[in-house]
Amino acid sequence: MTKAEIITQIVAQTGLDKPAVTVTVEAIMDSIKQNMVKGENIYLRGFGTFLLKKRAETSPRVPA
């Protein structure tokens, strides 16, 4: 599902106007992104969790 599809579905379910829903969804996404950049994990009870995980660096594969 894309962000546009989420917005369309919210508009259909709530009857709110599309520009207001778009601004709201964008604000939610931006808030999640900004807090993750700060190193914070996001916990949305009943929905899901956005966790930052550290992974070891991998060396690039060179074709033989």
C-alpha positions in Angstrom: 0.0 0.0 0.0 1.4 3.4 -0.9 1.1 6.7 1.0 -1.4 7.9 -1.6 -3.6 4.9 -1.1 -3.5 5.4 2.7 -4.6 9.0 2.2 -7.4 8.0 -0.2 -8.7 5.3 2.3 -8.6 7.8 5.2 -10.6 10.3 3.1 -13.2 7.7 2.3 -13.5 6.5 5.9 -13.6 9.9 7.6 -15.1 12.2 5.0 -12.4 14.8 5.7 -11.0 16.7 2.8 -8.0 15.3 1.0 -5.6 18.2 1.6 -6.2 18.1 5.4 -5.6 14.3 5.4 -2.5 14.7 3.3 -1.0 17.3 5.6 -1.8 15.0 8.6 -0.2 11.9 7.1 2.9 13.8 6.0 3.2 15.3 9.5 3.0 11.8 11.1 5.6 10.4 8.6 7.9 13.4 9.2 7.7 13.1 13.0 8.6 9.4 12.8 11.5 10.1 10.5 12.9 13.0 12.5 12.8 11.0 15.8 14.4 8.0 14.2 17.2 10.3 12.8 17.7 11.3 16.5 18.2 7.7 17.3 14.9 7.2 19.0 12.7 4.1 18.5 9.0 4.6 17.8 6.3 2.4 19.5 2.8 2.7 18.3 0.7 0.4 20.5 -1.8 -1.6 18.5 0.0 -0.8 15.2 3.8 -1.5 15.2 7.3 -0.6 16.2 10.0 1.3 14.3 13.4 0.2 15.6 16.9 1.2 14.7 19.3 -1.7 14.4 23.0 -1.5 14.1 24.5 -3.8 11.5 28.1 -4.7 10.9 29.6 -3.2 7.8 29.9 -5.5 4.8 32.6 -5.4 2.2 31.5 -4.8 -1.4 31.4 -7.8 -3.6 33.6 -7.5 -6.7 32.5 -9.6 -9.7 35.1 -12.1 -10.7 
